[in-house]
Amino acid sequence: MKKLNKILIAVVLAVASIVMTVALAACGGGEAQLTGMYNSNKQISYMNFAPQYNYRIMTIKNQIIETYADDTYCLTVSSVTYSNVTFGENIPTADFTANEKDTVTTKYYGKLTVNEATEEDATYVLGKPTRVVNSTKEKSYIDTANWSDAMAEATRPIDPQTGEKGDALDKDAYLEQQLKGWADGDIEVYVMFGTAAFEYIKGV
């Protein structure tokens, strides 16, 4: 169990490092002053396809909220998936395997409202984003504020069985597809200042 914990901690720290690097690259407040930065708890999922298939995958997700003095926010959602995952009591440290498969980082920019606030915590309201930026491993990045033909091409889904590509999306269709987390309206987030933390927002 100790070995498994050490492995998971190492992987989580690696993901956190990637996320922080991306988030610090001028998230979306423009020239506005950064007023806060908060990390969610990690979401770790594991799937084992045995005995039908010798295939195991693990996905680690993280979210970061940045707030700005002009009452805007940037929500960064990062996901890293590893295949060929082997770990556990019977797996020596040197034999642990985890091949990076998919890495996806999505940034949502929108209006921020503060519902309640004290010196210790606050309830933030994340309005429906007006801009989405996505970076997916081995694909062109997508930015709805600076749309291009290459970005439209990157939206085409690929059939994993045949390799054939589906239809491309336009900017509005892609933006709508990415905003499913806001389907029920604005999102409320409880933030703790002392630990700079919030609970992972599901559905985003």
Secondary structure, DSSP 4 states (H G I P E B T S, - for coil): -HHHHHHHHHHHHHHHHHHHHHHTTT-S-TTSPEEEEEEEPPEEEEEE-TTTSS-EEEEEEEEEEEEETTSEEEEEEEEEEEEEEE-STTS-GGG-EEEEEEEEEEEEEEEEEEEEE-SSEEEEEEPPPSEEEEEETTS--EETTS--HHHHHHT--B-TTT--B-PPP-HHHHHHHHTGGGTTS-EEEEEETTTTEE---TT-
